[in-house]
Amino acid sequence: GSKRRRAKITGRERKAMRVLPVVVGAFLVCWTPFFVVHITRALCPACAVPPQLVSAVTWLGYVNSALNPLIYT
């Protein structure tokens, strides 16, 4: 009973240890461009950032939300 429960918890923890880096990696890949573009716009008003780029990086951030269910299953 107790041994089996410990093994099950260990299995869950092992899965979490595999999933967490993927979740963090996906988050960084999807949201870093968004923040780079918006920080650039804030700090460099003279820099021309095309509206299409702003839209693309915003959608890339949204893609992160779509990836999460796929990553967790």
N, CA, C and O atoms as a Tinker XYZ file with bonds, in Angstrom:
   292  protein
     1  N      0.811000   -1.187000    0.000000    73     2
     2  CA     0.000000    0.000000    0.000000    64     1     3
     3  C      0.856000    1.253000    0.000000    63     2     4     5
     4  O      0.867000    2.015000   -0.967000    81     3
     5  N      1.583000    1.458000    1.111000    73     3     6
     6  CA     2.366000    2.680000    1.295000    64     5     7
     7  C      3.511000    2.778000    0.286000    63     6     8     9
     8  O      3.797000    3.853000   -0.241000    81     7
     9  N      4.170000    1.628000    0.021000    73     7    10
    10  CA     5.266000    1.606000   -0.957000    64     9    11
    11  C      4.754000    1.972000   -2.352000    63    10    12    13
    12  O      5.386000    2.734000   -3.083000    81    11
    13  N      3.608000    1.417000   -2.696000    73    11    14
    14  CA     3.017000    1.676000   -4.011000    64    13    15
    15  C      2.673000    3.161000   -4.145000    63    14    16    17
    16  O      2.905000    3.764000   -5.193000    81    15
    17  N      2.121000    3.745000   -3.081000    73    15    18
    18  CA     1.761000    5.161000   -3.111000    64    17    19
    19  C      3.015000    6.019000   -3.314000    63    18    20    21
    20  O      2.997000    6.974000   -4.090000    81    19
    21  N      4.093000    5.676000   -2.619000    73    19    22
    22  CA     5.346000    6.418000   -2.784000    64    21    23
    23  C      5.870000    6.307000   -4.215000    63    22    24    25
    24  O      6.373000    7.284000   -4.769000    81    23
    25  N      5.756000    5.138000   -4.805000    73    23    26
    26  CA     6.200000    4.940000   -6.189000    64    25    27
    27  C      5.352000    5.780000   -7.132000    63    26    28    29
    28  O      5.877000    6.343000   -8.093000    81    27
    29  N      4.045000    5.877000   -6.875000    73    27    30
    30  CA     3.154000    6.666000   -7.711000    64    29    31
    31  C      3.509000    8.152000   -7.609000    63    30    32    33
    32  O      3.560000    8.849000   -8.622000    81    31
    33  N      3.749000    8.624000   -6.415000    73    31    34
    34  CA     4.136000   10.020000   -6.229000    64    33    35
    35  C      5.463000   10.290000   -6.931000    63    34    36    37
    36  O      5.629000   11.327000   -7.572000    81    35
    37  N      6.386000    9.379000   -6.815000    73    35    38
    38  CA     7.675000    9.522000   -7.482000    64    37    39
    39  C      7.487000    9.601000   -8.995000    63    38    40    41
    40  O      8.161000   10.380000   -9.669000    81    39
    41  N      6.569000    8.790000   -9.526000    73    39    42
    42  CA     6.276000    8.837000  -10.957000    64    41    43
    43  C      5.718000   10.188000  -11.370000    63    42    44    45
    44  O      6.078000   10.722000  -12.418000    81    43
    45  N      4.835000   10.741000  -10.540000    73    43    46
    46  CA     4.278000   12.069000  -10.832000    64    45    47
    47  C      5.372000   13.125000  -10.798000    63    46    48    49
    48  O      5.438000   14.011000  -11.651000    81    47
    49  N      6.226000   13.006000   -9.794000    73    47    50
    50  CA     7.314000   13.974000   -9.693000    64    49    51
    51  C      8.258000   13.859000  -10.881000    63    50    52    53
    52  O      8.750000   14.865000  -11.391000    81    51
    53  N      8.505000   12.638000  -11.314000    73    51    54
    54  CA     9.381000   12.423000  -12.469000    64    53    55
    55  C      8.770000   13.067000  -13.710000    63    54    56    57
    56  O      9.472000   13.707000  -14.493000    81    55
    57  N      7.457000   12.895000  -13.884000    73    55    58
    58  CA     6.784000   13.493000  -15.035000    64    57    59
    59  C      6.868000   15.024000  -14.949000    63    58    60    61
    60  O      7.112000   15.696000  -15.952000    81    59
    61  N      6.665000   15.562000  -13.748000    73    59    62
    62  CA     6.752000   17.016000  -13.568000    64    61    63
    63  C      8.151000   17.518000  -13.894000    63    62    64    65
    64  O      8.312000   18.595000  -14.468000    81    63
    65  N      9.152000   16.744000  -13.532000    73    63    66
    66  CA    10.531000   17.146000  -13.823000    64    65    67
    67  C     10.807000   17.151000  -15.324000    63    66    68    69
    68  O     11.665000   17.898000  -15.793000    81    67
    69  N     10.093000   16.329000  -16.074000    73    67    70
    70  CA    10.258000   16.325000  -17.534000    64    69    71
    71  C      9.447000   17.437000  -18.188000    63    70    72    73
    72  O      9.886000   18.039000  -19.168000    81    71
    73  N      8.266000   17.706000  -17.646000    73    71    74
    74  CA     7.359000   18.665000  -18.272000    64    73    75
    75  C      7.764000   20.114000  -17.976000    63    74    76    77
    76  O      7.657000   20.976000  -18.848000    81    75
    77  N      8.221000   20.381000  -16.771000    73    75    78
    78  CA     8.524000   21.757000  -16.377000    64    77    79
    79  C      9.519000   22.460000  -17.305000    63    78    80    81
    80  O      9.254000   23.593000  -17.708000    81    79
    81  N     10.643000   21.847000  -17.659000    73    79    82
    82  CA    11.559000   22.543000  -18.583000    64    81    83
    83  C     10.924000   22.820000  -19.949000    63    82    84    85
    84  O     11.238000   23.829000  -20.580000    81    83
    85  N     10.052000   21.950000  -20.402000    73    83    86
    86  CA     9.383000   22.162000  -21.693000    64    85    87
    87  C      8.429000   23.350000  -21.589000    63    86    88    89
    88  O      8.367000   24.182000  -22.495000    81    87
    89  N      7.687000   23.429000  -20.484000    73    87    90
    90  CA     6.758000   24.543000  -20.270000    64    89    91
    91  C      7.526000   25.864000  -20.208000    63    90    92    93
    92  O      7.144000   26.841000  -20.852000    81    91
    93  N      8.594000   25.886000  -19.440000    73    91    94
    94  CA     9.403000   27.106000  -19.310000    64    93    95
    95  C     10.038000   27.471000  -20.654000    63    94    96    97
    96  O     10.059000   28.643000  -21.032000    81    95
    97  N     10.551000   26.478000  -21.372000    73    95    98
    98  CA    11.151000   26.731000  -22.679000    64    97    99
    99  C     10.150000   27.301000  -23.667000    63    98   100   101
   100  O     10.451000   28.254000  -24.385000    81    99
   101  N      8.953000   26.715000  -23.705000    73    99   102
   102  CA     7.909000   27.215000  -24.608000    64   101   103
   103  C      7.522000   28.646000  -24.242000    63   102   104   105
   104  O      7.324000   29.491000  -25.115000    81   103
   105  N      7.419000   28.904000  -22.941000    73   103   106
   106  CA     7.088000   30.257000  -22.483000    64   105   107
   107  C      8.140000   31.258000  -22.960000    63   106   108   109
   108  O      7.807000   32.316000  -23.494000    81   107
   109  N      9.402000   30.915000  -22.763000    73   107   110
   110  CA    10.483000   31.826000  -23.159000    64   109   111
   111  C     10.505000   32.059000  -24.668000    63   110   112   113
   112  O     10.664000   33.190000  -25.127000    81   111
   113  N     10.345000   30.984000  -25.431000    73   111   114
   114  CA    10.367000   31.104000  -26.900000    64   113   115
   115  C      9.193000   31.948000  -27.386000    63   114   116   117
   116  O      9.340000   32.748000  -28.310000    81   115
   117  N      8.036000   31.771000  -26.768000    73   115   118
   118  CA     6.835000   32.474000  -27.234000    64   117   119
   119  C      6.751000   33.923000  -26.760000    63   118   120   121
   120  O      6.270000   34.778000  -27.504000    81   119
   121  N      7.204000   34.220000  -25.552000    73   119   122
   122  CA     7.017000   35.556000  -24.997000    64   121   123
   123  C      8.233000   36.468000  -25.087000    63   122   124   125
   124  O      8.068000   37.687000  -25.036000    81   123
   125  N      9.437000   35.941000  -25.218000    73   123   126
   126  CA    10.620000   36.811000  -25.287000    64   125   127
   127  C     10.550000   37.794000  -26.464000    63   126   128   129
   128  O     10.840000   38.975000  -26.273000    81   127
   129  N     10.180000   37.353000  -27.664000    73   127   130
   130  CA    10.094000   38.327000  -28.771000    64   129   131
   131  C      9.108000   39.461000  -28.479000    63   130   132   133
   132  O      9.365000   40.612000  -28.832000    81   131
   133  N      7.991000   39.141000  -27.841000    73   131   134
   134  CA     6.994000   40.148000  -27.480000    64   133   135
   135  C      7.616000   41.226000  -26.597000    63   134   136   137
   136  O      7.478000   42.421000  -26.858000    81   135
   137  N      8.305000   40.779000  -25.545000    73   135   138
   138  CA     8.892000   41.746000  -24.621000    64   137   139
   139  C     10.043000   42.522000  -25.251000    63   138   140   141
   140  O     10.212000   43.709000  -24.971000    81   139
   141  N     10.824000   41.875000  -26.087000    73   139   142
   142  CA    11.917000   42.580000  -26.774000    64   141   143
   143  C     11.351000   43.688000  -27.666000    63   142   144   145
   144  O     11.853000   44.812000  -27.661000    81   143
   145  N     10.318000   43.369000  -28.419000    73   143   146
   146  CA     9.715000   44.364000  -29.314000    64   145   147
   147  C      9.123000   45.517000  -28.515000    63   146   148   149
   148  O      9.346000   46.679000  -28.853000    81   147
   149  N      8.373000   45.213000  -27.464000    73   147   150
   150  CA     7.707000   46.284000  -26.719000    64   149   151
   151  C      8.681000   47.112000  -25.880000    63   150   152   153
   152  O      8.475000   48.313000  -25.708000    81   151
   153  N      9.723000   46.498000  -25.366000    73   151   154
   154  CA    10.742000   47.274000  -24.649000    64   153   155
   155  C     11.503000   48.159000  -25.633000    63   154   156   157
   156  O     11.829000   49.305000  -25.321000    81   155
   157  N     11.781000   47.629000  -26.815000    73   155   158
   158  CA    12.446000   48.429000  -27.854000    64   157   159
   159  C     11.588000   49.637000  -28.221000    63   158   160   161
   160  O     12.098000   50.750000  -28.346000    81   159
   161  N     10.295000   49.417000  -28.390000    73   159   162
   162  CA     9.391000   50.524000  -28.729000    64   161   163
   163  C      9.359000   51.576000  -27.627000    63   162   164   165
   164  O      9.297000   52.773000  -27.904000    81   163
   165  N      9.402000   51.124000  -26.376000    73   163   166
   166  CA     9.337000   52.060000  -25.246000    64   165   167
   167  C     10.636000   52.848000  -25.091000    63   166   168   169
   168  O     10.613000   54.040000  -24.785000    81   167
   169  N     11.759000   52.182000  -25.301000    73   167   170
   170  CA    13.052000   52.828000  -25.067000    64   169   171
   171  C     13.600000   53.561000  -26.286000    63   170   172   173
   172  O     14.493000   54.400000  -26.167000    81   171
   173  N     13.065000   53.244000  -27.442000    73   171   174
   174  CA    13.572000   53.858000  -28.674000    64   173   175
   175  C     12.397000   54.337000  -29.536000    63   174   176   177
   176  O     12.018000   53.672000  -30.500000    81   175
   177  N     11.830000   55.486000  -29.183000    73   175   178
   178  CA    10.690000   55.991000  -29.965000    64   177   179
   179  C     11.036000   56.240000  -31.436000    63   178   180   181
   180  O     10.153000   56.201000  -32.293000    81   179
   181  N     12.310000   56.496000  -31.733000    73   179   182
   182  CA    12.716000   56.750000  -33.117000    64   181   183
   183  C     12.824000   55.463000  -33.930000    63   182   184   185
   184  O     12.843000   55.507000  -35.160000    81   183
   185  N     12.894000   54.320000  -33.252000    73   183   186
   186  CA    12.999000   53.035000  -33.958000    64   185   187
   187  C     11.656000   52.698000  -34.595000    63   186   188   189
   188  O     10.611000   52.742000  -33.945000    81   187
   189  N     11.707000   52.364000  -35.864000    73   187   190
   190  CA    10.482000   52.013000  -36.580000    64   189   191
   191  C     10.227000   50.516000  -36.434000    63   190   192   193
   192  O     10.953000   49.688000  -36.985000    81   191
   193  N      9.187000   50.190000  -35.684000    73   191   194
   194  CA     8.808000   48.783000  -35.522000    64   193   195
   195  C      7.532000   48.573000  -36.334000    63   194   196   197
   196  O      6.492000   49.147000  -36.014000    81   195
   197  N      7.606000   47.760000  -37.373000    73   195   198
   198  CA     6.432000   47.556000  -38.222000    64   197   199
   199  C      5.254000   46.978000  -37.431000    63   198   200   201
   200  O      5.440000   46.105000  -36.583000    81   199
   201  N      4.048000   47.466000  -37.711000    73   199   202
   202  CA     2.865000   46.953000  -37.012000    64   201   203
   203  C      2.684000   45.445000  -37.209000    63   202   204   205
   204  O      2.164000   44.755000  -36.332000    81   203
   205  N      3.121000   44.939000  -38.375000    73   203   206
   206  CA     3.012000   43.496000  -38.617000    64   205   207
   207  C      3.876000   42.711000  -37.634000    63   206   208   209
   208  O      3.494000   41.626000  -37.197000    81   207
   209  N      5.041000   43.260000  -37.285000    73   207   210
   210  CA     5.918000   42.602000  -36.315000    64   209   211
   211  C      5.279000   42.604000  -34.932000    63   210   212   213
   212  O      5.323000   41.602000  -34.218000    81   211
   213  N      4.689000   43.730000  -34.560000    73   211   214
   214  CA     4.002000   43.815000  -33.264000    64   213   215
   215  C      2.885000   42.779000  -33.216000    63   214   216   217
   216  O      2.725000   42.074000  -32.221000    81   215
   217  N      2.125000   42.694000  -34.284000    73   215   218
   218  CA     1.038000   41.714000  -34.349000    64   217   219
   219  C      1.571000   40.283000  -34.291000    63   218   220   221
   220  O      1.014000   39.441000  -33.588000    81   219
   221  N      2.633000   40.011000  -35.018000    73   219   222
   222  CA     3.196000   38.654000  -35.059000    64   221   223
   223  C      3.709000   38.217000  -33.692000    63   222   224   225
   224  O      3.456000   37.088000  -33.272000    81   223
   225  N      4.427000   39.099000  -32.991000    73   223   226
   226  CA     4.955000   38.697000  -31.683000    64   225   227
   227  C      3.841000   38.585000  -30.652000    63   226   228   229
   228  O      3.942000   37.797000  -29.712000    81   227
   229  N      2.781000   39.366000  -30.822000    73   227   230
   230  CA     1.628000   39.245000  -29.920000    64   229   231
   231  C      0.966000   37.888000  -30.119000    63   230   232   233
   232  O      0.641000   37.203000  -29.150000    81   231
   233  N      0.767000   37.505000  -31.363000    73   231   234
   234  CA     0.163000   36.199000  -31.644000    64   233   235
   235  C      1.063000   35.054000  -31.204000    63   234   236   237
   236  O      0.574000   34.015000  -30.760000    81   235
   237  N      2.363000   35.234000  -31.323000    73   235   238
   238  CA     3.288000   34.207000  -30.848000    64   237   239
   239  C      3.110000   33.996000  -29.344000    63   238   240   241
   240  O      3.175000   32.866000  -28.859000    81   239
   241  N      2.888000   35.072000  -28.619000    73   239   242
   242  CA     2.600000   34.951000  -27.191000    64   241   243
   243  C      1.322000   34.176000  -26.945000    63   242   244   245
   244  O      1.258000   33.352000  -26.032000    81   243
   245  N      0.302000   34.432000  -27.754000    73   243   246
   246  CA    -0.963000   33.702000  -27.606000    64   245   247
   247  C     -0.780000   32.217000  -27.917000    63   246   248   249
   248  O     -1.442000   31.366000  -27.322000    81   247
   249  N      0.111000   31.917000  -28.842000    73   247   250
   250  CA     0.375000   30.513000  -29.203000    64   249   251
   251  C      0.838000   29.726000  -27.985000    63   250   252   253
   252  O      0.582000   28.527000  -27.882000    81   251
   253  N      1.517000   30.398000  -27.064000    73   251   254
   254  CA     1.956000   29.726000  -25.845000    64   253   255
   255  C      0.774000   29.118000  -25.098000    63   254   256   257
   256  O      0.876000   28.010000  -24.570000    81   255
   257  N     -0.338000   29.829000  -25.052000    73   255   258
   258  CA    -1.532000   29.305000  -24.379000    64   257   259
   259  C     -2.085000   28.087000  -25.100000    63   258   260   261
   260  O     -2.614000   27.176000  -24.463000    81   259
   261  N     -1.970000   28.062000  -26.405000    73   259   262
   262  CA    -2.440000   26.909000  -27.175000    64   261   263
   263  C     -1.507000   25.713000  -27.000000    63   262   264   265
   264  O     -1.948000   24.566000  -27.069000    81   263
   265  N     -0.227000   25.976000  -26.776000    73   263   266
   266  CA     0.742000   24.888000  -26.604000    64   265   267
   267  C      0.624000   24.204000  -25.245000    63   266   268   269
   268  O      0.876000   23.005000  -25.130000    81   267
   269  N      0.242000   24.959000  -24.219000    73   267   270
   270  CA     0.221000   24.397000  -22.871000    64   269   271
   271  C     -0.584000   23.105000  -22.746000    63   270   272   273
   272  O     -0.074000   22.144000  -22.170000    81   271
   273  N     -1.816000   23.032000  -23.253000    73   271   274
   274  CA    -2.543000   21.756000  -23.130000    64   273   275
   275  C     -1.829000   20.601000  -23.839000    63   274   276   277
   276  O     -1.880000   19.461000  -23.379000    81   275
   277  N     -1.171000   20.897000  -24.952000    73   275   278
   278  CA    -0.439000   19.850000  -25.670000    64   277   279
   279  C      0.772000   19.388000  -24.869000    63   278   280   281
   280  O      1.102000   18.202000  -24.858000    81   279
   281  N      1.425000   20.320000  -24.206000    73   279   282
   282  CA     2.610000   19.982000  -23.414000    64   281   283
   283  C      2.224000   19.148000  -22.201000    63   282   284   285
   284  O      2.911000   18.184000  -21.862000    81   283
   285  N      1.132000   19.516000  -21.550000    73   283   286
   286  CA     0.751000   18.849000  -20.304000    64   285   287
   287  C      0.159000   17.462000  -20.509000    63   286   288   289
   288  O      0.090000   16.681000  -19.560000    81   287
   289  N     -0.271000   17.138000  -21.733000    73   287   290
   290  CA    -0.872000   15.805000  -21.950000    64   289   291
   291  C      0.164000   14.810000  -22.419000    63   290   292
   292  O     -0.159000   13.645000  -22.650000    81   291
